[in-house]
């Protein structure tokens, strides 16, 4: 990321491109539950919970939360 973007967003990103990921099945289930933005919460034994969120929704939220900051 550029230093400007890094300064604006307080996140450390790690991107992966996988041929198969079960999270998409869970996301499909979340989508089927209703009209609101789908979010998947996952947790493995002795691990911190994680959130799976559609990237477009994440970017929109970031723009709303951090877009006006300098």
ABEGO torsion letter per residue (X at the ends): XBAAAAAABBBBBBBBBBABBAAAAAAAAAAAAEABBBBBBBBBBGBBBBBBBBAAAAAAAAAAAAAABX
